[in-house]
Amino acid sequence: MVLSVGLAILGLLMAAVAKTGPMALHGGIALVLGIALVFYLGGALYDHPEPPVLRLAEYYDAPTRFGIVMTLIWAVVGMGVGVWLAALMYWPEATPAVPWTSYGRLRPVHTSGVIFGFGGNALIATSFYVLQRTSRARLADAVSPWFVLIGFNLFCIWAATGYVMGQTQSKEYAEPEWYADLWLVVVWVTYFVVYIRTLARRAEPHIYVANWYYMAFILVVAMLHIVNNLALPVTWGSGESFTIWSGVQDAMIQWWYGHNAVAFFLTAGFLGMLYYFLPVRAQRPIWSYRLSILSFWGIVFFYMWAGSHHLHYTALPYWVQTLGMTFSIMLLVPSWASAGNAIATLNGAWHKVRDDAVLRFMFVAAVFYGLSTFEGSFLAIRPVNSLSHYTDWTVGHVHSGTLGWVAMIIFGAIYSLVPKLWGRADMAWPKAVEWHFWLAITGTLIYVVSLWNAGITQGLMWRAYDEGGALSYSFIESVEAMLPYYAARTLGGALFLTGAVLCALNCRATMRAAGDKVDETDRPLVAQPAE
């Protein structure tokens, strides 16, 4: 209740200081959310019975359930905007003459909505679930997890609404302004503290490898976010700021952040998800636990140095570019170690992969993880980069990772968790899971293959010269050559979005038809008094 009142006061202060503009609107959103929480909690004091005394002998999964719901909402929103943007590449005249519908404003809504809204909620929700099961201990308290999830989604809403109003720092994957960045620091530090506190009270002495990856994700993302977003506001009532970094240093810091956001947000955290849910679903132990640890340290060390490969042929010192390229190639070893470890875990369980669409999501995720990491190392090589950079090949590479790896493992985890958390033996529409799998894999392949072709075609057209040394093709000719590929890209994205909507509807039906199936063994270890 105190935190809710504090949020309302914070929102009121923001709105009062800013008076107009995005910051004032965001203050209003925080004010409304704080007041709504006050009324909700106040009503709960009278409408809900006292919690049972034995609740401490059960895992605390309510935050995970909320996180899954938000994951599904952001999936539909973020991917829906993405399909709209893909369509605009083919039909640019479809954009209404309204500023907020422009490509430049909607593009970060898509990237932030999918990466942070969809991916971030999935990571937080599953990390709370996995942490409790692998530690055999209940979450450290009942308030912090809710503050983390509600606070994180408030940040995502601030970000998306700010973009459509034209508010941005113009830093890739780090567009929200200074006050939103400060809010996220508070939320993220709370997340780290509750995670460590729960881990410290574990009843299981061993720290399972999934928690290593989740902890690396939480800790390094905090470090990246703080350093990259060091900025000074123009005024305290302004939603505008300027970064303390400048010139090539700003570019280096940005891509140290950008590539390590891929490393620790889109890789390490989801490897934690993979290392828990795939063995549990396959009912097979990890093929090599030692290899999973070696892979962890390789990924943590090598990834930190790879960001400068985004800046080949720029003002960045040549040796720094070469360092990034070298470590990007070396990164293939620990990355393939994790992908191979996951696939080898399925030895002896291939019949389950054939029959279980949920396990098939996880298998495909591991395969795409291996393919995407190979492609990333390949594209970091300077001569290859000279062809691929600034083309749609890079966009195809990013989506082979986000659609084929990140989204697939999220959907596999969701289909594993939803029936269990809502007391059912299976999803409400089991056949829909199969349909979703084939929609997702078909959409991903169409999307990625079309952009591979588009990117290579672009690169070759841009570097083609005639006998007189002039460019063989104008830029507009290269754009016109992309139209078939952009049409295919839109189709692939639409198929993937259809699968995500089907997943959301299936989960909604499962939640509404919640059962009473309880696994009595799925409980924390609580010390029992001696007889």
N, C-alpha and C positions, 0 to 999 in steps of 0.2 A: 504494500500500500504506500509506504514511504517512497519507494522508487518510482511508483506511478505518479505520485504528486510531484516528485522532483522532475520527471519527464515533462509534465504539463507546464511547470514553471519555466523549465528550459525553453520549451517551445514558445511560451508567451514572451520571454525575453528576446528570443531570436526575432520573432515577428515585430516586436516593438522597436528594436534597434534597427532592423533592416527597413521597415515601413513598406517597401515595395520590392518586387523582383522575386527571383527563385528562393532566396534565403527567407523572405517573409512567408512565402507559401510553405516552405519546409518547416518553419517554426509553427505554422498553423497545423500542419500534419502531425507534428510531435504533440502539440497541445490537445488536439482531438483524440489522438491515441492514448495520451496520459489520462484524460478525463474518462474515456471509455474503459480503460483498465481499472480506474478507481471505482466506477459503478459496478463493473463485473465482479471485482474482488469484494466490494461491499455487499453485493447481493449474495455472494458465495458464503458469507459469514452466517447468513440466515437460511438460505435455501438448501445448502448441502450439509449432510450429516458430518459429524466429526470423523476424521480419518481413522481407520482401524489401527489398533495398537500394534498389530503384527505386520504393518506395512514395511517395517525395516527389514523384515525377513524376505522381502520381494525386491526385484529390480525395479528401478524407477524409469518406466518407458514412456510416460506421457510426453516428455519433450521430444523423444524420437518420433512418436506418432505425429505430433505437430510439424516437425521438420520434414517428414515424408509428404504431408499434405502441401506444404509450401514448395517443396521440390517439384511436385507435379504441376502446381499452378505456374511456377516460373518456367517450367519446360514448355508449356503451351504458349505462354506469352512470348518468351524469348525466341522459340523456334518459329512461331507465327510471324513475328516481325522479320525474322531471317528470310522466310519464304517471300514476304512482301518485297524485301530489298533485292532478292534474287530476281524477282519478276521485274523490278524497276530497271535492272541491267538490260533486260530485253525490251521492255516497254517504258522508256524513260518518261514518255508523255502521260503515263498513268498517274503521275504525281499531281495532286491538286495544288492549286496556287495558294497554299497555306504554308507558312514557314515550318511548322513543326512536322510536316510530312516529308520534308526534304531528306535526301539520302544521308547527308552529313549529320543530321540530328538523330536519325533513326538507327544509324549503324552502331553507335555505342550502346543504344538500348538493346540491340541484339546481342552484342558481344558480352556486355555486363550481365544481361538477363540470363544468358546461357551459362557463362563461366561462373559468375558469383551467385546469381539467384538459383539456378538449377544445380550447378555443381557444388556451390558452397553449402547450400542447405542439405544436400545429400551427404556431404562430408561430415558436417556437424552432427546430423542425426545418426548416421551409422557409427561415427566415432563414439558417441555416448553408448550405443548398443554394444559395440564390440568391446569397448573398455570394460564395461561391467561384466560381460561373459568371460573374458580372458583373465580378469582380475578376481572374479568371484566375489565382487564387492559392489554394494549399492553406490550410486553417485554421491559425492561428498555432501551435497545439500540439495534442497528442493527449489531454491530461488535462482541460483546462478545459471543453471541450464536455460531457464526461461528468459532471463535477462540477455543471455547470449543470442538465443534464437530470435526473440522479438527485436532486440537491438540491431542484429545483423540484417533482418528484413526491413527495418526502418531505413538503414543505410542504403539498401538496394532500391527502395522506393524513392528516397531522396535522389539517388543517382539517376534513375530512369526519368523522373519528372524534371530534373535539372537539365538533362540532355535535350528534351523536346522543347525546352524554353531557351535553348542556346547557351546554357552554362556548361563550360568545360575547361579543364586545364590543358587540353590538347596533348595529353601524355597517354600513349597506348596502354590500355587496360588499367589506367589510373586517372580517369577523367574527372571524378568528383572533386569538388572544391574543398578548401581547407577545413571548414567546420565539419563537413561530412568525414573527412580523413581523421580528424581528432576524435570524433565519435567512434569511428571504427577501432581506433587504438584502444579506447576504454573497453569496448566490447571484446576485442581480441585478447587483451591481457586477462580479462575475466575468464575467457575460454581456457586460456593456458593454465590459470590458477586452479580452476575446478578440475581440469584434466590431471594435473600433477597431484592435487589433494586426493583424488580418487585412487590414483595409481599408488600413492603412498600408503593407503589403507587396505591394499589388496590382501586377500586371503591366500592367493596363489603366489608362491615366492618367485616364480619365473615370470619375466616380462615377455609375453608373446610378441613375435616379430611385427605383427600388424600394428602394435602400439608404438614400435620404433618409428615406423613410417608416418603414423598420425602425428606423433610428437615432432618429428622433423618438419612436417607440413605446418603445424601451428607455430613453431618457434621461428623458422626461417621466413615465413610469410610476414610475420610481425616485423622482423628486421628489414625486409625488403620494402614493406609499405612505409615505414617511418623514414628511411633514408631517401627513398625516391620522392616522397611527398613533402620534404622540408620546404616550406614556402612561407612568404610573408603576405598577409592580407593587405589589400590597398587601404581599406578602413575596416574597423570592426563590424560596421553595419553593411559591408559590401560582400557579395558572394564572389568577388574576384580577388586573385592573388597572383604573385609572381614567384617562381621557383628561385631558390638561392643558387642553383647551379646555372651555368651559362655555357654557350658554345658547345665544343666537342665534349667537355666534361658532362654537360647535361645529357648529350646523346649516349655517352658511355654509361652513366648512371641509369638512364631510362632502359637501356637494353640489358644491363646487368639485372635490373628489376624484371623486365619483360620476359627474358628467357628463363630466369629462375622462378617466375610465376608459373611458367610452363613446367619447370622442374619440380617445384614443391607443392604447387596448388593442383596442377593437372596430372602430375605423375606420382609423387611420393604419397600423397593422401589416398589416391585411388589404388595404388599398390597395396596400401594397408587394407583397403576394402577387398581387393582381390585375394590377398593372402588369408583372409578370414572366410569369406563367403564361398569361394571355390572349393576348398577342402571340405567345408561343412556340407555343401550341397552334393558333392561327389562321394561323400563318406570315405574319403581317402586322406591319409596324412600328407603333408607337403613332401614332395619327392626328396628334397634335400634342404633341411633346416639350415645347415651350415652355409649352403650356397645363398640362401635368402639373406643371411647376415652379411656375407661378403658383398653381395649385390647392393645392400643398403649403403655400406661405407663407400663403395665405388661411385654410386649415384650421388651421394652427398658431396664427395670431394670433387669429382670431375665436373659436375654440372655448374658449380660455382664459377668456373673459369670460362664457360662456353659462350657467354652473351655477346662478346665482341664479334662473333661471326655474322651478326646482323649488320655490321658496319664495314664490310669489305668495300674497297675502292672509295673510301671517304677520307676525311681529314684525320681520322684516328691513326695514331702511330702504327706503322706497318708491323712492328713486332707484336703489338697488342692484337692486331687482326690475326696474325699467325698463331699466337697463343690460343685464341678462341677456336680457330680451326683445328688445331692439334688436339685440344681437349675434347672437342666435339667428336672427333674420330675415335678417340680413346673411350668415349662414353658408350660406344656401341657394346663394349664387353659387359659391363654390369647390367645394361639394359636388356641385352639378350639373355643374360643369366636369369633375370626375373621372368622373362617371357618363356624361356625354355623350362624353367622350374615349374611354372604353372601348367604348361602343356604336358610335361612328364608326370605331373601329379595325376593326370587323367588316365595313365596307363592302367589297364585292368578295369577301367570304368567307361570305355568307349560306348558300350551299349546304353549307358545312362545319357551320354551326350546325344545319341541318336534319338532317344525316346523323350528326353526332358528338354523342352524349349528354354527353360530358365537356365539350365546348365550350359545350353548351347550359346546363350547370350554371353556367358562368362568365358567360354572357350574362344568365341569370335573376338571378344575384347582382348584376350591374351595374344591372339594372332595379329590383330591390328596394332597392338602395342609394339610387338616385334617389328612389323613392317614399317610403322611410323618412325621408330627410333633409327632404323637403318636409313630410311629416306632422309631424316634430319641430319645424320652424320654425313651422308652423301652430299646434300645440298650445302653443307658448311664448307666443302672444299672450294677453294677460291675460283678455279676455272669453271666448275659447275655453277657456282654462285653467279658468275658473270652472265650466264644464260638464264638462270631461274629467277634471280632477284627482281622485284618490282613486277613480276608477271603473275598470272593466275595459277601457276604451278605451286607457288608458295601458299596460296589460298587453298588449293586442293590438298596440300600436305597438312595444313592446319586442320582441315575438316576430316581427313583420314584419322587424325588423332582424336578430335573431339567427338565425332560421330561413331567411328569404329571402335575406339578404345574407351573414352570417358563415358559416353552415353550408354554404351552396351553394358559396361560393368555396373553402372547405376541402375539400369533397368533390371539386370539380374539380381542385384541386391534388393531392390524394391519388391520384386515378385517373391523373393525369399522371405522378406520381413512382413509384408502386409498380412498374409494369412495368419502368421504366428502371433503378431501383435493384436490382431482383432479376433483371436480365438477360433480360427477356422482351419480345416484340414487342407484347403486349397483355395485358389482364387475363385470368385463367383462365376467367371466365364473362362474356364480352362482353355477352350479352343481359341479364344481371343489372344492368348499369350502366343500361341503358334502363329496366328495371323500377324501379330505385332513383330515377331522375329523376322518373318519373311519381308514384311514392309520395310523394316529397318535395314536389313542387309541389302535389299534391292535398291533402296533409296541411297544408301551410302555408296555402293559401287557405281551407280549412275552418276552421282554427284562428283565423286573423286576422279573417276576415269575421264569424265568430260573436262574437268579443270586441268588434269594432267595434260591432255591434248591441247587445251586452250593455251596453257602456259608455255609449252614447248613451241607451239606455233607462234605465239607472240614474240618469244625470245629470238627465234630464227628470223622473223620478219623485221624486227628492229635492228638486227645486225647484218642484214643483206645489203650489198652494195652493187651498183652496176659497173660497167667497164670504165665509166668516167669518174668513179669514186663517189658518186652521189648515192643517197639512200634509194633503194629499189622500191620501197613502199612508203607512202605517207602514213602518219599516225592514224588518220581516220580510216584508211584501208585496213589497218590491223584491228581496229575496233569492229569494223563491219565483218571481218573474218571470224569474230568471236560469237556472232549471233546464234549459230546452231548450238554451240557449246553452252551458251547462257540459257537457251531454252531447255536443254537437257538438265542443266544444273537446277533450274526451277522445278522441273519434274521430280528430280531426285530429292530435293528438299521437301517438296509437297508430300511425297510418299513417306519420308521420315516423320514429318509432322503428323500425318494421319496415324502412324503407329503410336506416336506419343499421346495423341488425343484418345486413341483406343485404350492405351494403358491407364490414362487418368480416369476414364469412364469405368474400366474394369475394377480399378482400385476403389472408386467411389461405391460401386455396387457391392464390393466385398466388405467395405467398412460399414455400409448401411445394414448388411445382413450379418453383422458380427455374431459370432457364436460364443460358446462357453468352454471351448476346448482349452485346457490348461495343462502345460507340461510341468508336472510336480518336481522334476529334476532340475528345471531351469530356475534356480534360486541361488542367491549368494550364500557363501559359507559363513554361518554365524556361530560364534563360540557358544557351546552348550555347557551349562553347569554340571559339575561332576555329581554322579549319583551317590 
